[in-house]
Each structure stands twice: as C-alpha cells, then as structure tokens.
C-alpha cells in the first residue's frame, strides 16, 4: 500500500488509489473509483463507484462524491459541499439510469456548503463561493456566488480576485505569479 489510510476508513477491493494519498477517519472508497496521486481525503467522505479524482485534489470533511463525478487535478472541495446525481429525485422512483455526469476542471475551488447540480461543467480555476448553488456551466476563472449561483467576477489561478470590468476588454498581471490575464469577449484568457 503506497498511500495512508486511517484504520476506520473502508477501502473496497478494486479501488485505485495513487501514491502518497491519504484517507482519514470514517471515509468510504468504493471499488470502481479511481483516485490520483497526493490526494487528501478528509473525515467522513464517501467516494462512489465510477468517480475519478485527479492528482493533488483536497476533499474536506463530510463530502459525498457520487457516480459520474470527475474531478480533474488540484480541485478543492470545501467541507460539507454537495454533489447531486439526478435532477428531480423522488424517494418512490428509482432514477439510477438518469444519473448525469458532472465535470470539475483543473484547479477549481468549491466552497464550504456549496451545491453542484449534476450535469454541469465547472471551468478551470473557477471559484465557487461558500453556500452557492451551481445550476449551469461555469466559465474558466469565473467567481460564482449566490442562490442560484451567478458570476460576480473573475479569479486568478493564484486565487485572487481579478480587478477587471465584467464586460469589454481589460488585462491584469498577477503580482504573485506574473501571469497576464486578458478579458476578451467575456472570457478570461492567459497571455
């Protein structure tokens, strides 16, 4: 075993877990899940079958990642954030054949207690504020807040708000990394 696992965690046979990952108290990793290298999984996390978690992701306490969710590398899942897997759940109707795939792209941060409705794509390095509810696709570098989630700005890879106008043309150079961000056609591009 080339990863760390607390004795209370349950790792089902067949689960793939990358080197130097760590899984903490009372977490459950299902047999058909794939977890990358250097992933940190907090307490009481559930990872279902058919979930892919990329390298260097951090999943905080009390998060359930359901079938069909893919986290690319370096995704942060805040405490108690929620993924859904069907759009219109009912207790008396079995909708397992209606699960929708959800894709969280590289470098995304999902704040504490936010909710991601199934079937969306959240673009690279975007930031979902604590408590927000994401109901539609999110552009790369977007800063999303509210219920339902709305774009309130842009954010850098470093995690700082980009002081650009929301519409039009502008540019910003990150003082921490030197990366140049350009706002063009209501999208952020790296120069």
C-alpha positions in Angstrom: 0.0 0.0 0.0 1.6 3.3 -1.1 -1.0 5.6 0.5 -2.0 6.4 4.1 -5.4 5.2 5.4 -6.8 5.6 8.9 -8.0 2.3 10.4 -11.6 3.4 10.5 -11.7 4.1 6.7 -13.3 1.5 4.4 -11.5 0.9 1.1 -13.4 -1.6 -1.1 -11.4 -4.1 -3.1 -10.7 -2.8 -6.6 -10.5 0.9 -5.7 -7.5 2.5 -7.4 -5.6 4.9 -5.1 -2.5 6.8 -6.2 0.8 7.1 -4.3 1.1 9.4 -1.4 -2.6 9.9 -1.0 -4.2 10.0 2.5 -7.7 8.9 3.6 -8.9 9.9 7.0 -11.4 8.7 9.6 -14.7 7.0 8.6 -14.3 7.6 4.9 -15.6 5.0 2.4 -14.0 4.5 -1.0 -16.0 2.3 -3.4 -14.5 -0.5 -5.5 -14.7 1.1 -9.0 -13.4 4.6 -8.0 -10.1 6.0 -9.2 -8.1 8.3 -7.0 -4.9 10.0 -8.2 -1.6 10.8 -6.5 -1.2 13.0 -3.5 -4.9 13.3 -2.9 -6.1 14.3 0.6 -9.5 12.9 1.7 -10.8 14.2 5.0 -13.1 12.6 7.5 -16.5 11.0 6.6 -16.0 11.3 2.9 -17.9 9.0 0.5 -16.4 8.2 -3.0 -18.9 6.2 -5.1 -18.2 3.8 -8.0 -17.4 5.5 -11.3 -15.8 8.5 -9.7 -12.5 9.8 -10.9 -10.4 12.1 -8.7 -7.3 13.6 -10.2 -3.9 14.2 -8.7 -3.4 16.7 -5.7 -7.1 17.1 -5.0 -8.2 18.1 -1.5 -11.6 16.9 -0.3 -12.6 18.2 3.1 -14.8 16.6 5.7 -18.4 15.4 5.1 -18.4 15.4 1.3 -20.1 12.7 -0.8 -18.9 12.3 -4.4 -21.5 10.3 -6.4 -21.3 8.2 -9.6 -20.4 10.2 -12.7 -18.5 12.9 -11.0 -15.0 13.6 -12.3 -12.6 15.9 -10.5 -9.6 16.9 -12.6 -6.3 17.6 -10.8 -5.9 20.1 -8.0 -9.6 20.5 -7.2 -10.5 21.7 -3.7 -13.8 20.5 -2.2 -14.7 22.5 0.9 -16.4 21.0 4.0 -19.9 19.6 3.6 -20.2 20.7 -0.1 -22.7 18.7 -2.1 -22.8 17.0 -5.5 -26.2 15.7 -6.8 -26.6 12.9 -9.3 -30.2 13.3 -10.6 -32.2 16.5 -11.4 -35.6 15.5 -9.9 -35.1 12.9 -7.2 -38.1 11.2 -5.6 -37.9 8.6 -2.9 -40.5 6.3 -4.6 -39.0 6.4 -8.1 -35.7 4.7 -9.0 -33.7 7.0 -11.2 -30.3 5.4 -11.2 -30.4 5.2 -15.1 -30.8 9.0 -15.1 -27.6 9.9 -13.3 -25.9 12.8 -15.0 -22.1 13.3 -15.4 -20.5 16.2 -13.7 -17.1 17.5 -14.7 -15.0 19.7 -12.4 -12.0 21.0 -14.3 -8.4 21.6 -13.1 -7.8 23.9 -10.2 -11.4 24.6 -9.2 -12.3 25.6 -5.6 -15.7 24.5 -4.3 -16.5 26.4 -1.1 -18.0 25.0 2.1 -21.6 24.0 1.9 -21.9 24.9 -1.8 -24.1 22.6 -4.0 -23.2 21.5 -7.6 -26.3 20.3 -9.5 -25.5 17.3 -11.7 -24.7 17.6 -15.4 -22.6 20.8 -15.3 -19.1 21.5 -16.3 -17.1 23.9 -14.0 -14.3 25.5 -15.9 -10.6 25.6 -15.0 -9.6 27.6 -11.9 -13.0 28.9 -11.2 -14.1 29.6 -7.7 -17.5 28.7 -6.2 -18.2 30.7 -3.0 -19.4 29.1 0.2 -23.1 28.3 0.1 -23.5 28.9 -3.6 -25.8 26.7 -5.7 -24.3 25.9 -9.2 -27.1 25.2 -11.7 -25.4 25.7 -15.0 -21.9 25.5 -16.6 -19.3 27.8 -15.3 -16.6 29.6 -17.4 -12.9 29.2 -16.6 -11.7 31.7 -13.9 -15.2 32.7 -13.0 -16.1 33.7 -9.5 -19.6 32.4 -8.6 -21.7 33.3 -5.6 -25.4 33.2 -4.5 -28.5 31.0 -4.9 -28.7 30.3 -7.8 -25.0 30.9 -8.5 -24.2 33.9 -10.6 -20.9 35.2 -11.8 -19.8 38.1 -9.7 -16.3 38.5 -11.1 -13.1 36.7 -12.2 -10.4 35.0 -10.2 -6.7 34.2 -10.9 -5.0 30.8 -10.7 -3.4 32.1 -7.5 -6.8 32.7 -6.0 -7.1 36.4 -6.1 -10.0 38.4 -7.5 -9.1 39.9 -10.9 -9.9 43.6 -10.9 -11.3 43.7 -14.4 -14.5 45.1 -15.8 -17.1 42.4 -16.3 -17.7 43.5 -19.9 -15.4 44.8 -22.5 -11.6 44.5 -22.7 -9.0 44.6 -20.0 -5.9 43.0 -18.7 -4.4 42.1 -15.3 -0.9 40.9 -14.3 -0.9 38.8 -11.1 1.5 40.3 -8.6 2.2 36.8 -7.2 2.9 34.8 -10.3 3.4 37.4 -13.1 0.7 35.7 -15.2 -1.1 38.1 -17.5 -4.9 37.7 -17.8 -6.9 39.3 -20.6 -10.6 39.8 -20.7 -11.8 39.3 -24.2 -15.4 38.6 -25.4 -16.5 38.0 -21.8 -13.9 35.3 -21.3 -10.6 35.3 -19.4 -7.5 34.2 -21.4 -3.9 33.8 -20.3 -1.4 35.7 -22.4 
